[in-house]
Amino acid sequence: MWPRRRFITALASAAALPAAAQFRIEVSGVGATQIPLVVATFRDEDKARTPIAAIVRADLQRSGLFRPAETPLALDERSTIVTTEWRERGADALVAGSLTRLADGRFDIRFKLWDAVKGEQLISQGARVVVDGDLRLAAHRIADEVHEKLTGERGVYATRIAYVVKNGRRYSLHITDADGEGGQVALASPEPIISPAWSPSGMQIAYVSFEMQKAVVWVQDLLSGERRVLANFRGSNSAPAWSPDGRQLALTLSRDGISQLYVMPAAGGGNPRRLTTSNAIDTEAVYSPDGATIYFVSDRGGGPQIYKVPAAGGNAERVSFNGAYNISPAISPDGKLLAYITRQGNAFKLMLQELDGGAVRALSDTQDDESPSFAPNGRLLVYATRQQGRDVLMTTTLDGKIKTRLLTSGADMREPAWGPFVA
């Protein structure tokens, strides 16, 4: 059996918590090209419990595309800004705004973005009225607007991630902001939870729970909390992956003996359609963005490698050749990159491969990496690793130069999955 936690649990043929802990963000590394910008502390943000400007700065820094700083000057969206002066200070852009508590207890948030290079105002005056509990999300959305206006591509700061926490003998599935803070516990259990997978709509999540004393695939609605069993066949049911249209899930089932890939309707019911037929373990399916191809892991060649097969069925083709042990595939949203975990001696490392040319590069400097997942804009990866005796979550830019560690108060975090864009 492949000696990784995920396979030991997912392929075994038999076998109420408090709200999500608050994280601190630790960013390391320096990107080659970054936009220097100033994000001023929002006027009167100290009257709320949420540091709006600090969240915006942390979001933008995490992307690897920006070098944000603060300023001691008192600025807001009504300030007169002389862009040439800020350009002389070394800033290419400036963000300033305010937070006002309304009579009904809600907050009015306003901000502006100036381009100091072009000498123009890019975002005039965004205004949002939110309740106290939505201030973090409002800050993430401001960071998204700044990101998109300055780069032309969509930011991911208002998206969500899912991950599993192991605290003693208890397991919980957490749904949080993309920076790891806030959020909720979707499921708590004394039995292991693994392999969370987001539906394309971001409204449901599939996962594997061992609460029935075996691996069973569940699907849960995140708004209502309602959950249902999707796959509880004889043997093990594991590694769910949604099709891009949300109509089907690929699964690993051992109902007919050795673990193989199957496809079944997301609504459940019916007989699963078998996708692979081999004398080896086939598992960890993931769809290509166009839904035409399924990538998966198989040891049919003697050791675990990554293969691909048409989603409609057909012959499998090997994809990974760099090293003798490659698992946990993740495909970038544009379908051009493959992230995976390789074993190098006793170390497990995060790798990135170009699917067209096959060029491979290492992204991490840690030794026990697991479960890579792309951000929906394809600019970042989140993965699990082990540092200082604890399982932690990390994000990294695709060049490996900017890494963010999400720290907790002692719980082990595993199995991260980055959620999709949600309208």
C-alpha positions in Angstrom: 0.0 0.0 0.0 1.3 3.4 -0.9 2.6 5.0 2.4 0.6 8.2 2.5 -2.1 9.0 4.9 -4.7 9.6 2.2 -4.2 6.3 0.5 -4.1 4.3 3.8 -7.5 5.6 4.7 -9.2 6.1 1.3 -8.4 2.7 -0.1 -9.0 0.6 3.0 -11.6 -1.9 2.0 -13.0 -2.0 5.6 -12.2 0.2 7.8 -20.0 19.4 18.2 -16.9 21.5 17.9 -16.4 25.3 18.3 -16.2 27.6 15.3 -13.1 27.6 13.1 -10.0 28.8 14.8 -8.6 32.2 13.9 -5.4 32.2 11.8 -2.3 34.3 11.6 -0.7 34.9 8.2 3.0 34.4 7.8 4.3 35.3 4.3 7.8 34.4 3.2 9.8 34.9 0.0 10.2 37.7 -2.6 8.6 37.8 -6.0 10.6 38.8 -9.1 8.1 41.5 -10.2 5.7 43.1 -7.8 3.5 46.2 -8.0 4.3 48.5 -5.0 1.2 50.1 -3.6 0.0 51.7 -0.4 -3.1 50.7 1.4 -3.9 53.3 4.0 -5.8 52.4 7.2 -9.4 53.1 6.6 -10.8 56.1 8.5 -12.7 54.9 11.6 -12.1 51.2 11.0 -11.0 51.0 14.6 -14.7 51.4 15.5 -15.3 47.9 14.2 -13.6 44.6 15.1 -12.3 44.0 11.7 -9.0 45.6 10.4 -10.2 46.3 6.8 -6.9 47.7 5.4 -4.7 45.0 7.0 -6.9 42.3 5.4 -6.6 44.0 2.0 -2.8 44.3 2.4 -2.4 40.6 3.5 -4.6 39.4 0.6 -2.6 41.4 -2.0 0.7 40.3 -0.6 -0.3 36.6 -0.6 -0.8 36.8 -4.4 2.9 37.4 -5.0 1.9 40.2 -7.5 1.9 43.1 -5.1 4.2 44.7 -2.5 1.7 46.4 -0.2 2.7 48.9 2.5 0.8 51.2 4.9 1.3 54.9 5.6 1.2 57.0 8.8 -0.8 59.7 6.9 -4.5 60.0 7.6 -6.2 59.3 4.3 -9.7 58.3 3.1 -11.6 58.3 -0.2 -12.3 62.1 0.2 -8.6 63.0 0.4 -6.9 65.1 -2.3 -4.3 62.8 -3.8 -1.4 64.2 -5.8 -0.3 61.0 -7.7 3.1 62.4 -8.6 4.0 62.7 -5.0 3.1 59.1 -4.3 5.1 58.0 -7.4 8.1 59.8 -5.9 7.5 57.9 -2.7 7.9 54.6 -4.7 4.2 53.7 -4.9 2.6 52.7 -8.2 -0.9 52.7 -6.7 -2.8 54.0 -3.6 -5.9 52.7 -1.8 -7.8 54.7 0.8 -11.2 54.5 2.3 -13.5 54.8 5.3 -15.8 52.8 7.5 -19.0 54.4 8.9 -21.4 52.8 11.3 -25.0 53.6 10.4 -27.9 54.3 12.7 -29.2 50.8 12.2 -25.9 49.2 13.2 -24.7 48.3 9.7 -21.5 49.6 8.1 -21.0 51.8 5.1 -17.6 51.0 3.4 -16.2 53.4 0.8 -12.8 53.4 -1.0 -10.9 54.7 -3.9 -8.0 53.4 -6.0 -5.5 55.7 -7.6 -2.9 54.7 -10.3 0.1 56.8 -9.4 1.9 55.8 -12.7 -0.8 57.0 -15.0 -1.9 59.7 -12.7 -5.6 58.7 -12.7 -8.3 57.4 -10.4 -9.2 53.8 -11.3 -12.0 53.0 -8.9 -14.1 56.1 -8.0 -16.1 55.2 -4.9 -17.2 51.8 -4.0 -19.9 51.6 -1.4 -21.2 48.6 0.5 -23.5 48.4 3.4 -22.8 45.3 5.5 -23.4 43.8 8.9 -20.6 43.3 11.3 -20.2 39.6 10.4 -19.6 40.5 6.7 -16.8 43.0 7.2 -14.1 40.4 6.4 -15.8 39.4 3.2 -16.2 43.1 2.3 -12.4 43.6 2.8 -11.7 40.5 0.6 -13.9 41.9 -2.2 -12.1 45.3 -2.0 -8.8 43.3 -2.5 -10.4 41.5 -5.4 -11.4 44.8 -7.1 -8.0 46.3 -6.6 -6.4 43.1 -8.0 -8.5 43.0 -11.1 -8.2 46.7 -11.9 -4.4 46.6 -11.6 -3.7 43.2 -13.3 -6.7 42.6 -15.5 -7.4 39.2 -13.9 -9.9 38.2 -11.3 -8.7 38.0 -7.6 -9.5 35.0 -5.4 -9.6 36.7 -2.0 -13.4 36.4 -1.6 -13.4 32.7 -2.4 -13.4 29.9 0.2 -11.3 26.9 1.1 -12.2 23.6 2.7 -9.9 21.5 4.9 -10.0 18.9 7.6 -8.8 19.6 11.2 -7.7 16.8 13.5 -7.7 17.8 17.1 -6.9 14.9 19.4 -9.3 12.2 18.3 -11.8 14.5 16.8 -12.1 15.5 13.1 -13.9 18.4 11.6 -14.5 19.7 8.1 -14.0 23.5 7.9 -15.2 26.0 5.3 -13.3 29.3 5.6 -12.3 32.4 3.7 -9.4 32.0 1.3 -7.0 33.3 3.9 -8.0 30.6 6.3 -9.9 32.8 8.7 -13.6 33.1 9.6 -15.9 30.4 8.3 -17.7 27.5 9.9 -17.5 23.8 10.8 -19.5 21.9 8.2 -19.1 18.5 9.9 -17.6 17.2 13.2 -17.0 13.5 13.8 -14.9 11.2 16.0 -14.1 9.3 12.8 -11.8 10.4 10.0 -13.0 12.8 7.2 -11.0 13.0 4.0 -11.0 14.2 0.4 -13.3 17.2 0.4 -14.3 18.3 -3.2 -16.2 21.4 -4.2 -19.1 21.4 -6.6 -18.6 23.8 -9.5 -21.3 26.1 -8.1 -19.6 26.3 -4.7 -22.9 25.4 -3.0 -22.2 21.7 -2.2 -19.2 19.8 -1.1 -18.5 16.0 -1.4 -16.2 14.2 1.0 -15.4 10.8 2.5 -16.5 10.1 6.1 -15.7 6.9 8.1 -18.6 7.5 10.5 -20.2 4.2 9.2 -16.9 2.4 10.1 -16.0 2.3 6.4 -15.2 4.8 3.7 -18.5 6.3 2.4 -18.9 9.3 0.1 -21.3 12.0 1.2 -22.6 15.2 -0.5 -23.5 18.2 1.7 -25.4 21.4 0.9 -23.4 24.2 2.5 -26.3 26.6 2.9 -28.8 24.3 4.6 -26.3 21.8 6.0 -28.3 18.9 4.7 -26.2 15.9 3.7 -26.9 12.7 1.9 -25.0 9.5 1.1 -23.8 9.4 -2.5 -21.8 6.1 -2.5 -22.0 3.3 0.1 -21.3 0.2 -1.9 -19.6 -2.9 -0.8 -16.0 -2.3 0.0 -14.4 1.2 0.0 -16.0 4.3 -1.5 -13.5 7.2 -1.9 -11.9 10.1 -3.7 -14.9 12.0 -5.2 -14.3 14.5 -8.0 -17.0 16.7 -9.6 -17.4 17.1 -13.4 -17.2 20.7 -14.5 -20.9 20.8 -15.3 -21.7 19.5 -11.8 -23.8 16.6 -13.1 -21.5 13.7 -12.3 -18.8 12.7 -9.9 -15.9 10.3 -10.5 -15.2 8.0 -7.6 -12.9 5.2 -6.5 -14.9 2.1 -5.6 -13.7 -1.4 -4.6 -17.1 -2.9 -5.0 -15.9 -5.4 -7.6 -12.5 -6.2 -6.0 -9.5 -3.9 -6.5 -10.1 -0.1 -6.4 -11.1 1.3 -9.8 -12.6 4.5 -11.2 -16.4 4.8 -11.6 -18.7 7.7 -12.6 -22.1 8.3 -11.2 -24.8 11.0 -11.3 -24.3 13.8 -8.7 -28.0 13.4 -7.8 -27.3 9.8 -6.8 -29.1 6.6 -7.8 -28.5 4.3 -10.7 -25.6 2.0 -11.2 -22.1 3.5 -11.3 -20.5 3.4 -14.7 -17.0 1.8 -14.5 -14.4 3.9 -16.2 -11.2 1.8 -15.7 -10.5 -1.9 -15.8 -7.1 -2.9 -14.7 -5.3 -5.2 -12.3 -3.9 -2.2 -10.4 -5.2 0.4 -8.0 -6.8 3.3 -9.9 -7.7 6.3 -7.7 -7.6 10.1 -7.1 -9.6 11.1 -10.2 -9.8 14.7 -11.3 -11.5 16.2 -14.3 -9.9 18.5 -16.9 -11.6 21.9 -17.0 -13.4 21.0 -20.3 -14.7 17.8 -18.8 -13.3 15.7 -21.6 -10.5 14.0 -19.7 -10.1 12.4 -16.3 -6.6 12.4 -14.7 -5.9 9.7 -12.0 -3.3 7.8 -10.1 -2.5 4.1 -10.9 0.2 1.7 -10.0 -0.4 -0.3 -13.1 3.2 0.3 -14.2 4.6 -1.0 -11.0 4.6 2.2 -8.9 2.1 5.0 -8.6 2.0 7.4 -11.6 -0.4 9.9 -13.0 -2.5 8.8 -16.1 -5.3 10.3 -18.1 -8.3 8.6 -19.7 -11.2 10.0 -21.8 -14.2 10.9 -19.5 -16.4 8.8 -21.8 -14.0 5.8 -21.4 -11.1 4.4 -23.4 -7.4 3.7 -23.1 -5.4 5.3 -20.4 -2.3 7.2 -21.2 0.6 7.9 -18.8 1.2 11.6 -18.0 4.0 11.7 -15.3 7.5 10.4 -16.0 9.7 12.4 -13.6 10.4 10.0 -10.7 9.1 6.6 -9.7 6.3 7.8 -7.3 3.8 10.5 -8.3 0.4 11.0 -6.7 -2.4 13.5 -5.9 -3.0 15.3 -9.3 -4.5 18.7 -9.6 -5.2 20.4 -12.9 -5.0 24.2 -13.3 -8.2 26.1 -14.3 -6.8 26.7 -17.8 -5.9 23.0 -18.2 -2.2 23.7 -18.9 -0.6 22.7 -15.6 -0.5 19.6 -13.5 0.4 19.9 -9.8 1.2 16.7 -7.9 3.2 15.2 -5.1 6.4 13.2 -5.8 8.5 11.1 -3.5 12.2 11.9 -3.5 13.9 9.5 -1.1 12.0 9.8 2.2 10.6 13.3 1.2 7.3 14.1 -0.4 7.5 17.3 -2.5 5.0 19.5 -4.4 5.7 19.6 -8.1 4.4 21.5 -11.1 4.4 20.1 -14.7 3.5 21.8 -18.0 1.1 19.4 -19.7 2.1 20.4 -23.2 5.9 20.4 -22.9 6.3 18.2 -19.9 8.7 20.6 -18.1 8.7 19.9 -14.3 9.7 22.1 -11.4 9.7 21.8 -7.6 7.7 24.4 -5.7 8.3 23.6 -2.1 11.2 23.4 0.4 9.3 21.2 2.8 9.5 17.4 3.2 6.0 16.1 3.7 3.7 17.8 1.2 0.1 16.6 0.4 -3.1 17.4 -1.4 -2.4 20.3 -3.8 -5.4 22.4 -5.0 -5.4 25.3 -7.5 -7.0 28.7 -6.8 -9.8 29.3 -9.2 -7.8 32.0 -11.1 -4.9 29.5 -11.4 -2.3 31.9 -9.8 -1.9 30.1 -6.4 -1.8 26.6 -5.0 -2.9 25.5 -1.5 -1.4 22.3 0.0 -0.8 20.6 3.2 2.6 19.9 4.7 4.3 19.3 8.1 6.3 21.8 10.0 7.6 21.8 13.6 5.7 18.6 14.3 2.3 19.8 13.0 0.2 19.5 9.9 -0.2 23.0 8.4 -1.6 24.6 5.3 0.5 26.6 2.9 -0.2 28.6 -0.2 2.4 29.2 -2.9 2.7 31.1 -6.1 3.4 29.1 -9.2 7.1 30.0 -9.2 7.4 28.9 -5.6 8.8 32.3 -4.5 6.0 33.5 -2.3 4.6 31.2 0.3 2.0 31.7 3.1 1.7 29.6 6.1 -1.6 29.5 7.9 -1.0 29.0 11.6 -3.4 27.7 14.2 -3.2 27.1 18.0 -2.1 23.5 17.7 -4.6 21.6 15.6 -3.5 19.6 12.6 -4.9 20.8 9.2 -5.1 18.5 6.2 -6.8 17.9 2.9 -7.2 21.4 1.6 -9.5 22.1 -1.4 -9.8 25.6 -2.9 -13.4 26.5 -3.8 -14.6 28.0 -7.1 -15.6 31.5 -8.0 -19.1 32.2 -6.8 -21.2 34.9 -8.4 
